[in-house]
């Protein structure tokens, strides 16, 4: 899958056919001696803590961006919790009140960012 100078092409092709295989799962070119290890490390099925099954090579991205149990921070109190609990927590957490330092009124935590513009 790379450009090869024409003068080297036949030797290169012989070398590749003898030493390289195409992975049946991802179509990458893998040395024959490493194919078993490649399949076992990249394509073996694993189960995430959320019980979803996937190839091992996809687990890191899943845990970082789409796992419902991935850790996230509440925008109001910076507590860490699972993504699937975030919405319920923020509804409650943002409904708390704190006194405004300028006007003294109790302001919903979710409105604290906009309040200074409205505060007289």
C-alpha positions in Angstrom: 0.0 0.0 0.0 3.0 2.3 -0.6 4.7 3.7 -3.6 7.7 1.7 -4.6 10.3 2.6 -7.2 9.7 0.6 -10.4 13.3 -0.8 -10.3 12.6 -2.3 -6.8 9.0 -3.4 -7.4 9.6 -7.1 -8.2 11.9 -7.6 -5.2 9.6 -5.7 -3.0 6.6 -7.7 -4.1 8.4 -11.0 -3.4 9.4 -9.8 0.0 5.8 -8.6 0.9 4.2 -11.9 -0.3 6.6 -13.9 1.8 6.6 -11.7 5.0 3.4 -9.6 5.1 -0.3 -10.5 5.6 -3.4 -8.4 5.3 -5.4 -8.5 8.6 -8.9 -9.9 7.8 -10.5 -7.6 10.4 -8.9 -4.2 9.8 -7.1 -4.7 6.4 -3.8 -3.4 7.8 -0.5 -4.8 6.5 1.0 -6.9 9.3 4.2 -8.9 9.4 3.2 -12.6 9.3 5.2 -13.2 12.5 3.1 -10.6 14.3 -0.3 -11.5 13.0 -1.4 -13.7 15.9 -0.3 -11.1 18.4 -2.0 -8.3 16.4 -5.4 -10.2 16.3 -5.2 -11.1 20.0 -4.3 -7.5 21.1 -6.4 -5.4 18.7 -9.4 -7.5 17.7 -10.1 -9.7 20.7 -13.6 -9.0 22.1 -13.6 -7.3 25.5 -16.4 -6.1 27.7 -16.5 -2.6 29.0 -17.6 -1.8 32.6 -21.0 -0.8 31.0 -21.3 -4.3 29.7 -21.0 -3.4 26.0 -18.8 -5.8 24.0 -16.3 -4.5 21.4 -12.9 -5.0 19.9 -10.1 -4.2 22.3 -8.8 -1.5 19.9 -12.0 0.4 20.3 -12.3 0.3 24.1 -10.1 3.4 24.9 -12.2 5.7 22.6 -15.4 4.2 23.9 -14.4 4.8 27.5 -13.4 8.4 26.7 -16.3 9.5 24.6 -19.3 7.3 24.5 -19.4 5.0 27.6 -22.4 5.9 29.8 -20.3 5.2 32.8 -17.4 7.5 31.8 -16.4 10.0 34.5 -17.5 13.6 33.9 -17.6 16.7 36.1 -20.7 18.6 37.2 -20.6 22.1 35.8 -21.9 23.5 39.0 -19.9 21.8 41.8 -17.1 20.0 39.9 -17.9 16.7 41.5 -17.0 13.7 39.4 -19.8 11.3 38.5 -20.8 8.8 35.8 -22.1 10.4 32.6 -25.4 8.6 32.8 -26.0 10.3 36.2 -24.9 13.8 35.1 -28.3 15.2 33.9 -30.2 14.2 37.0 -27.4 15.5 39.2 -27.1 18.8 37.4 -30.9 19.4 37.6 -30.7 19.1 41.3 -27.3 20.8 41.8 -28.2 23.8 39.5 -31.4 24.4 41.5 -29.5 25.2 44.7 -29.2 28.8 45.5 -26.3 31.0 46.6 -26.4 34.6 47.7 -25.2 37.2 45.2 -22.2 39.1 46.5 -23.4 42.4 44.9 -27.2 42.5 45.5 -27.5 39.9 48.3 -30.4 38.1 46.5 -30.5 34.3 46.5 -29.7 33.2 42.9 -30.0 29.7 41.4 -26.6 28.2 40.9 -27.4 27.5 37.2 -28.1 31.3 36.7 -25.0 32.6 38.5 -23.1 33.1 35.3 -25.8 35.4 33.8 -26.8 37.0 37.0 -24.1 39.8 37.1 -25.6 41.2 33.9 -29.0 41.4 35.5 -27.9 42.4 39.0 -28.6 46.0 39.8 
